[in-house]
Amino acid sequence: MRKGICLVVAAGLLATGALTACNKESGGGGGTTTPKIGVILPDSASSSRWETNDRKYLEAAFKAANVQYDIQNAQGDKAAFQTIAEQMITGGVTVLMIVNLDSGTGKAVLDKARQAGVGTIDYDRLTLNGGASYYVSFNNVEVGKLQGAGLVKCLTDKGAVKPVVAELHGSPTDNNATLFKEGYESVLNPKYASNDYVKGPQEAVPDWDNTKAGTIFEQMLTGAAGKIDGVLAANDGLGNAVISVLKRNNLNGKVPVTGQDATTQGLQNILAGDQCMTVYKAIKQEADAAAELAIALAKGQTVNTGQTVKDVQSGKDVPAKLLVPKAIYKDNIKDVINDNFVTVAELCAGQYAAMCAAAGIS
């Protein structure tokens, strides 16, 4: 039975409680096909998380479940992204999990997968109008709210009066960046409206490119004649680009900078006093949840996630699993270590050893 037909039959049988394994091989003794999960990661430049954390945790989850898997990274190349997807589909994956580079490319890939009878999952980023079977991520509006509240806290701690705030948004092609912005501007906009804060320059960074972020922020700082008192940077990579510019102008540590992802570099910047805060997203939980859904989907099972997310383009509700993010400051960096997300050896290497000791991290 062809896979596409099988899924239709499976849906009908699920409704009657009579589902049996229907993805049998047509030859070779009629054995059941082993689920094979294909995963396409977006890049390794925008954030270290994709290769350092997501790959590791997804691999561990698939190995523990004894399922075949193929994890590849498109390295920011949309053509490569589509080629990898086509190879995975023709190579017999039963489920394709993607972190899209943009919704247009992502939708094209998800459409091809569905046409081939392959189950689909949006991982971390929702593909608008993509129609994935499931979406697994964090509550990204809440991520943004934590960033906004974090910047307010750090500006207050510094005694800032009517501070000029610059905003460095994530990629305009990433729906998550839109959600982050919705979250942090829900905190900052009332401050601007009440004239407590001054809304400074703001700009989106194409493809989360850290090099471009540095150039953009340098132009912001020059245009503001050096008068920027706080920076809402949408992730740790953008935050580090901002900090590099601030260092060249002897402003690091004086201007609070936010982040996200709790990367080792971001946490080290916090220890050094150059970054105000980051947002920790327990990627192991995200990877485990996605792997569990992928395996169930590959076996023809339906999972009630208990949550949905509205696709603003299609208007449809996508079954979702949304996890809870956490704000991280210098005084609770240990929470990230205790969760085994980063090791003391990684965090406290070289010049950061003394900073760790001063922060009570050993």
C-alpha positions as CSV (number, residue, x, y, z in Angstrom):
1,M,0.0,0.0,0.0
2,R,1.4,3.4,-0.9
3,K,2.2,5.6,2.1
4,G,-0.2,8.4,1.2
5,I,-3.1,5.9,0.8
6,C,-2.0,4.3,4.1
7,L,-2.4,7.5,6.0
8,V,-5.9,8.1,4.7
9,V,-6.9,4.6,5.7
10,A,-5.2,5.0,9.1
11,A,-7.2,8.1,9.8
12,G,-10.4,6.3,9.2
13,L,-9.3,3.3,11.3
14,L,-8.3,5.6,14.1
15,A,-11.9,6.9,14.3
16,T,-13.2,3.3,14.7
17,G,-10.5,2.2,17.1
18,A,-9.3,-0.4,14.6
19,L,-5.9,1.0,13.6
20,T,-3.3,-1.7,12.8
21,A,0.1,-1.3,11.3
22,C,-0.5,-0.4,7.7
23,N,3.0,0.7,6.5
24,K,4.0,-2.8,5.4
25,E,6.6,-3.4,2.8
26,S,5.1,-4.9,-0.4
27,G,7.9,-7.4,-0.5
28,G,10.6,-8.9,1.7
29,G,8.3,-11.0,3.8
30,G,5.8,-8.2,4.7
31,G,7.9,-6.8,7.5
32,T,6.9,-3.5,9.1
33,T,8.9,-0.4,7.9
34,T,11.0,1.1,10.7
35,P,10.1,4.7,11.3
36,K,12.8,7.1,9.9
37,I,12.8,10.7,10.9
38,G,14.4,13.4,8.8
39,V,15.4,16.7,10.5
40,I,16.6,19.8,8.7
41,L,18.3,22.4,11.0
42,P,18.6,26.0,9.6
43,D,22.2,27.1,10.1
44,S,25.1,27.3,12.6
45,A,25.9,31.0,12.3
46,S,22.8,32.7,13.7
47,S,23.0,30.7,17.0
48,S,25.3,28.0,18.3
49,R,22.2,26.2,19.7
50,W,21.4,24.3,16.5
51,E,24.5,22.2,16.4
52,T,25.6,22.4,20.0
53,N,22.2,21.5,21.6
54,D,19.4,20.6,19.2
55,R,21.3,18.1,17.2
56,K,22.7,16.4,20.3
57,Y,19.3,16.1,22.1
58,L,17.4,15.0,19.0
59,E,20.0,12.3,18.3
60,A,19.8,11.1,21.9
61,A,16.0,10.9,21.8
62,F,15.9,9.0,18.5
63,K,18.7,6.6,19.6
64,A,16.8,5.9,22.9
65,A,13.7,5.1,20.9
66,N,15.7,2.9,18.5
67,V,14.5,4.7,15.3
68,Q,16.4,5.6,12.2
69,Y,17.1,9.3,11.7
70,D,18.9,11.7,9.4
71,I,19.8,15.2,10.8
72,Q,21.3,17.7,8.4
73,N,21.9,21.4,8.5
74,A,21.1,23.7,5.5
75,Q,23.6,26.3,6.7
76,G,21.4,29.2,5.8
77,D,21.1,28.1,2.1
78,K,17.5,28.0,0.9
79,A,18.4,25.9,-2.2
80,A,20.3,23.5,-0.1
81,F,17.4,23.3,2.3
82,Q,15.1,22.2,-0.5
83,T,17.6,19.7,-1.9
84,I,18.1,18.1,1.5
85,A,14.4,17.8,1.9
86,E,14.0,16.1,-1.5
87,Q,16.8,13.7,-0.7
88,M,15.2,12.8,2.6
89,I,11.8,12.3,1.1
90,T,13.1,10.1,-1.7
91,G,15.3,8.4,0.8
92,G,12.3,7.1,2.7
93,V,11.8,9.2,5.7
94,T,8.4,8.7,7.3
95,V,8.3,12.1,9.0
96,L,10.1,15.3,8.1
97,M,10.8,17.8,10.9
98,I,12.1,21.3,9.7
99,V,13.3,24.6,11.1
100,N,12.4,26.8,8.2
101,L,14.7,29.5,6.8
102,D,11.6,31.3,5.7
103,S,7.9,30.4,5.3
104,G,8.0,30.3,1.5
105,T,10.7,27.7,1.3
106,G,9.4,25.9,4.3
107,K,5.9,25.6,2.8
108,A,7.3,24.3,-0.5
109,V,9.1,21.6,1.4
110,L,6.1,20.7,3.6
111,D,3.9,20.5,0.5
112,K,6.3,18.0,-1.1
113,A,6.4,15.9,2.0
114,R,2.7,15.7,2.3
115,Q,2.3,14.8,-1.4
116,A,4.7,11.9,-0.7
117,G,2.7,10.8,2.4
118,V,5.3,12.0,4.8
119,G,4.3,13.4,8.2
120,T,5.4,16.9,8.9
121,I,6.5,18.8,12.0
122,D,7.5,22.5,12.4
123,Y,10.3,22.6,14.9
124,D,10.9,25.8,16.8
125,R,9.6,28.0,14.0
126,L,6.1,27.9,12.6
127,T,5.9,27.8,8.8
128,L,3.1,30.2,7.9
129,N,0.5,28.6,5.7
130,G,2.7,25.5,5.8
131,G,0.1,23.1,7.3
132,A,2.4,21.0,9.3
133,S,0.9,18.2,11.4
134,Y,2.4,19.6,14.6
135,Y,4.4,22.6,15.8
136,V,6.8,22.3,18.7
137,S,8.4,25.4,20.2
138,F,8.4,27.7,23.2
139,N,5.8,30.4,24.0
140,N,7.7,32.9,21.9
141,V,5.5,35.9,22.9
142,E,6.4,35.1,26.5
143,V,10.1,35.0,25.5
144,G,9.8,38.5,24.2
145,K,8.0,39.7,27.4
146,L,10.8,38.3,29.5
147,Q,13.3,40.2,27.3
148,G,11.3,43.5,27.6
149,A,10.9,43.0,31.4
150,G,14.6,42.2,31.6
151,L,15.7,45.4,29.9
152,V,13.3,47.4,32.2
153,K,14.8,45.8,35.2
154,C,18.4,46.4,34.2
155,L,17.7,50.0,33.2
156,T,16.0,50.6,36.6
157,D,18.9,49.0,38.4
158,K,21.2,51.5,36.7
159,G,19.0,54.3,37.7
160,A,18.4,55.3,34.1
161,V,16.3,58.4,33.6
162,K,14.3,58.7,30.3
163,P,16.6,56.2,28.6
164,V,16.9,56.0,24.8
165,V,16.2,52.4,23.8
166,A,17.4,50.8,20.6
167,E,15.7,47.6,19.3
168,L,17.5,45.1,17.2
169,H,14.9,42.7,15.9
170,G,15.4,39.2,14.5
171,S,15.0,38.2,10.9
172,P,11.9,39.5,9.2
173,T,11.4,36.1,7.5
174,D,11.3,34.3,10.9
175,N,7.8,34.2,12.4
176,N,9.4,33.7,15.8
177,A,11.1,37.1,15.5
178,T,7.6,38.6,15.0
179,L,6.4,36.9,18.1
180,F,9.4,38.0,20.2
181,K,8.8,41.6,19.0
182,E,5.1,41.4,20.0
183,G,6.2,40.3,23.4
184,Y,8.9,42.8,24.2
185,E,7.1,45.7,22.6
186,S,4.0,44.9,24.8
187,V,6.4,45.8,27.7
188,L,8.3,48.7,26.1
189,N,5.5,50.5,24.2
190,P,3.7,51.7,27.4
191,K,7.1,53.1,28.6
192,Y,7.4,55.0,25.3
193,A,3.8,56.2,25.4
194,S,4.2,57.5,29.0
195,N,7.4,59.3,28.0
196,D,9.4,57.3,30.6
197,Y,11.6,55.9,27.8
198,V,12.6,57.4,24.5
199,K,12.1,55.1,21.5
200,G,15.4,55.1,19.7
201,P,16.5,53.5,16.4
202,Q,15.1,50.0,15.6
203,E,15.8,47.6,12.7
204,A,15.4,44.0,11.8
205,V,18.5,41.9,11.1
206,P,18.2,39.9,7.9
207,D,18.7,36.1,8.5
208,W,19.8,36.8,12.1
209,D,23.2,37.6,10.6
210,N,25.5,38.7,13.5
211,T,28.0,40.5,11.2
212,K,25.1,42.6,9.7
213,A,23.8,43.2,13.2
214,G,27.1,44.7,14.2
215,T,27.1,47.0,11.2
216,I,23.5,48.0,11.8
217,F,24.1,48.8,15.5
218,E,27.2,50.8,14.7
219,Q,25.1,52.9,12.4
220,M,22.5,53.3,15.1
221,L,25.0,54.4,17.6
222,T,26.6,56.9,15.2
223,G,23.2,58.3,14.2
224,A,22.2,58.8,17.8
225,A,25.6,60.5,18.5
226,G,26.4,57.8,21.0
227,K,23.2,58.4,23.0
228,I,21.8,54.9,23.4
229,D,21.1,53.8,26.9
230,G,19.7,50.3,26.4
231,V,19.5,47.7,23.6
232,L,16.8,45.1,23.1
233,A,18.7,42.6,21.1
234,A,16.5,39.6,20.1
235,N,19.1,36.9,20.8
236,D,22.6,36.3,22.2
237,G,24.3,36.4,18.8
238,L,22.8,39.8,18.0
239,G,23.5,40.9,21.6
240,N,27.2,39.9,21.2
241,A,27.4,41.9,18.0
242,V,26.1,44.9,19.9
243,I,28.5,44.4,22.7
244,S,31.4,44.3,20.3
245,V,30.5,47.7,19.0
246,L,30.0,49.0,22.6
247,K,33.4,47.8,23.5
248,R,35.0,49.7,20.7
249,N,33.3,52.8,22.1
250,N,34.1,52.1,25.7
251,L,30.4,51.7,26.5
252,N,30.2,48.0,27.3
253,G,28.8,47.4,30.8
254,K,27.2,50.9,30.8
255,V,24.5,50.1,28.3
256,P,22.2,47.1,29.2
257,V,21.9,44.6,26.4
258,T,19.4,41.7,26.3
259,G,19.7,38.3,24.6
260,Q,18.1,34.9,24.2
261,D,19.1,31.2,24.0
262,A,21.5,31.2,27.0
263,T,24.4,30.4,24.8
264,T,27.8,30.0,26.5
265,Q,28.9,33.2,25.0
266,G,25.8,35.0,26.2
267,L,26.2,33.7,29.7
268,Q,29.9,34.7,29.7
269,N,28.8,38.2,28.6
270,I,26.5,38.3,31.6
271,L,29.2,37.2,33.9
272,A,31.4,40.0,32.5
273,G,28.7,42.6,33.1
274,D,28.4,43.3,29.4
275,Q,25.0,41.7,28.9
276,C,22.0,42.3,31.1
277,M,20.1,39.0,30.7
278,T,19.2,36.2,28.4
279,V,16.3,33.8,28.0
280,Y,16.8,30.2,28.7
281,K,14.8,27.8,26.6
282,A,15.2,24.2,27.8
283,I,16.1,22.8,24.4
284,K,16.3,19.2,25.7
285,Q,12.6,19.4,26.6
286,E,11.8,20.9,23.1
287,A,13.8,18.2,21.3
288,D,12.3,15.4,23.4
289,A,8.8,16.7,22.8
290,A,9.4,16.9,19.0
291,A,11.0,13.5,18.9
292,E,8.1,11.9,20.7
293,L,5.6,13.5,18.3
294,A,7.7,12.5,15.3
295,I,7.9,8.9,16.4
296,A,4.2,8.7,17.1
297,L,3.4,10.3,13.7
298,A,5.7,7.9,11.9
299,K,3.8,5.0,13.5
300,G,0.5,6.4,12.3
301,Q,-0.6,7.6,15.7
302,T,-2.5,10.7,16.5
303,V,-1.4,12.7,19.6
304,N,-3.6,15.3,21.4
305,T,-1.2,18.0,22.4
306,G,-3.8,20.0,24.3
307,Q,-2.6,23.2,22.7
308,T,-2.9,24.9,19.3
309,V,-1.3,27.9,17.6
310,K,-3.2,30.1,15.1
311,D,-1.5,30.3,11.7
312,V,-2.1,34.0,10.9
313,Q,-1.9,33.3,7.1
314,S,-4.1,30.2,6.8
315,G,-6.3,31.0,9.7
316,K,-6.0,27.4,10.9
317,D,-5.2,26.1,14.3
318,V,-2.0,24.0,14.3
319,P,-1.7,21.4,17.1
320,A,1.2,22.5,19.2
321,K,3.5,21.8,22.1
322,L,4.6,25.0,23.7
323,L,7.2,25.0,26.4
324,V,7.9,27.7,29.1
325,P,11.0,30.0,28.8
326,K,12.9,31.4,31.8
327,A,14.8,34.7,32.3
328,I,18.4,34.4,33.3
329,Y,20.5,37.0,35.1
330,K,23.9,36.8,36.8
331,D,22.3,35.6,40.0
332,N,20.6,32.6,38.5
333,I,23.0,31.4,35.9
334,K,23.4,28.3,38.0
335,D,19.9,27.2,36.9
336,V,21.2,26.7,33.3
337,I,24.2,24.7,34.7
338,N,22.0,22.6,37.0
339,D,19.9,21.7,33.9
340,N,23.0,20.4,32.2
341,F,22.6,22.9,29.4
342,V,26.1,24.2,29.8
343,T,28.9,22.8,31.9
344,V,31.1,24.7,34.4
345,A,34.1,23.8,32.3
346,E,32.7,25.4,29.2
347,L,31.4,28.5,31.0
348,C,34.3,29.1,33.2
349,A,37.1,28.6,30.8
350,G,40.1,31.0,30.7
351,Q,39.4,34.6,31.7
352,Y,35.9,33.6,32.9
353,A,37.2,31.4,35.7
354,A,37.6,34.3,38.1
355,M,34.2,35.7,37.1
356,C,32.6,32.3,37.8
357,A,34.3,32.2,41.2
358,A,33.0,35.7,42.0
359,A,29.5,34.6,41.0
360,G,29.7,31.5,43.2
361,I,29.9,29.1,40.3
362,S,32.3,26.2,40.7
